[in-house]
Amino acid sequence: MTRPPITRRGFAASGAAALLAAGAGLAVPARAQGLAPTASMRGGANNYLPGAPLVDRIGGGGFVMSGTVRRAGDGAPLSGIRIQVWAHTTEGRERDPHSHGATLTDADGLFRIEMPQIVPVFGQPHGHLAYDSGAFQTVFLRPVMASARDTSLSADFVLQPA
Amino acid sequence: MTRARAILAWGAIAALLAWPLVAAAGSPYLQYRDPVYVAASFAGIAGLSLLVLQPLLAAGLLPALAGRTGRRLHRWTGVALLLAVAVHVAGLWITSPPDMVDALTFTAPTAFSAFGVVAMGALVAAAVLAARRTALGLRPRTWRLAHTGAALVVAAASVSHAALIEGTMGPLSKIAACTAVAGALAVAIRRLRPWAGPARARRDRGAA
């Protein structure tokens, strides 16, 4: 079998195409295929009290707040990351210190903390979560429950190194 | 209208206005709210109920309150509405200042916040038009169109605001109140014909 040689014209055309693609951003380096960082949500930081204590659970528990924490770009799970949680619950208002607590992610980047049942406040059943520990850029989340009767809520963080 | 019909009509109106308040009074969420927040919630519900009365008073459609009596009461109901909104906003501000600041600056994550602020702005506009009617010196038809236009925005934005909120109001009483607000305004506008100017509208009504 004979292989047709690359013609001079073919070589020039493919070279020009490659240059065009790179210039137009069509061919991009591998890093940009990675995970984009999570942006803070509107109202996420409302009634935030910095430095919530690490607790086994907030108040009497019964409601589960959980999620994952990964690194932007490669998506690697981040362990030992401090996530702060607060909400208006059956046991207190958003701004009451006893409505706030923090937990750490495990080796797989998962966090899970129990808190009292969230009740709707300001027109929506919602919770607040924060990553605000310095090593990565600060993120405030404000997930909304599909139903006020839900007994769990989750939120995922993708953090960008500070 | 006969006396019996008037009593029936007033009974129906009173029941319609009281229903949302009674339903909200039984809400399980109340036990997790402090008094200021509860007062703010009920002021909002009362405001929605007053929005049912307001156009009916203006158009003289309420039994025994036609004409001048109805219009005088329309002014006082307007003042009550302003007070209800003031208590609503102040109470929510005390409950959670950052959430109220977000609402007032149109940066809240919830659409109903923006609707609420728009309704409040239109209510203030309608009230200023009423209070400064002589000083403004607008032609009667222009004034009526402006005041009715503001009222339309108040009603539409208030209904959107209430409908999207998950709070103490029962869903059925909320639908009833919102439908009544829209219906009352539509009936009043049909009767008052603000686009025709007061004299012509009165003449046409008399002829019909």
Interface residues (C-beta under 8 A of the other chain):
Chain A: M41 R42 G43 A45 N46 N47 H88 T89 T90 R93 E94 R95 V119 P120 V121 F122 G123 Q124 P125 R142 A148
Chain B: Y29 Y32 D34 L92 T95 S96 P98 D99 D102 T107 A108 P109 T110 F112 S113 L164 I165 E166 G167
